[in-house]
Amino acid sequence: MLILDGKSTAAETRAALREEIASLLPRAGRAPGLAVILAGDDPASQVYVRNKEKAALEVGMNARTVRLPASVSQNELEDVIAGLNAERDVDGILLQLPLPRGLDADACISRISPEKDVDGLTPHNQGLLALGRPGLQPCTPAGVMRLLDRYGISTSGKKAVVVGRSSLVGRPLALLLGSKGRDATVTMCHSRTANLAEECRSADILCTALGNPRFIGADMVKPGAVVIDVGINRIEEGGKARLCGDVDFAAVAEKCSAITPVPGGVGPMTIAMLLSNTVQAWKSRLAL
């Protein structure tokens, strides 16, 4: 059984980006610029934003966080986005989710310039993905594909099952797996899927993005399957908080051929692909 190590794969990706930025800097005249918008004081979001900013600075980007109070209005937040759209030295804009209650995340995301949408979540970039055209892709699904490539796991002709249908992970991941050149046959499942366990057992590649701790047990996994666990859940065990995925790792690891751990699997790849998207946006905007 192979452990798909997202931590080391992300480190390799960051090292390659650091070299690429350094080599292009003389022509560009400036480093890539990333702006992260953080509204409110959600503790998990603050940790995520610090990690993103730190990673961006380490590869040689100009990164900054725009911090807004939880009381920010919809119009004020959209004005901040418009201002960043207009800044010449900002190549990527990331709106940290979730937003405080009362704010419309979809409307805010739609305000981000598609060429600066390094989360790949605007309708424009989601549409390009659906059409199979080049564009900035959602970070977590792109990270999954990079991880599969890193370990030489082919998707061509394989049966892939994606459990979860969110626009952040499930839907774009299904599109990527089934895209030309990837060529998987994809089934997308969700909470209303009939015979969910049977669908999961049919998968050569099983991807879960449910947010349901250890929901996927060994009885739901085909022997020799590749299991990609996108879920990150915080649970209490023995009086201590810990992270676990949607997959019962200990049970499933004995049955599958490859699996991502939680933490240390898909999570680190999400930030790595955010940086990759920012470099892509920088190169495109400056015609590098």
Summary of the structure (lengths in Angstrom):
residues: 288
radius of gyration: 19.1
end to end distance: 41.6
largest distance: 57.0
contacts: 969
relative contact order: 0.16
helix: 43%
strand: 18%
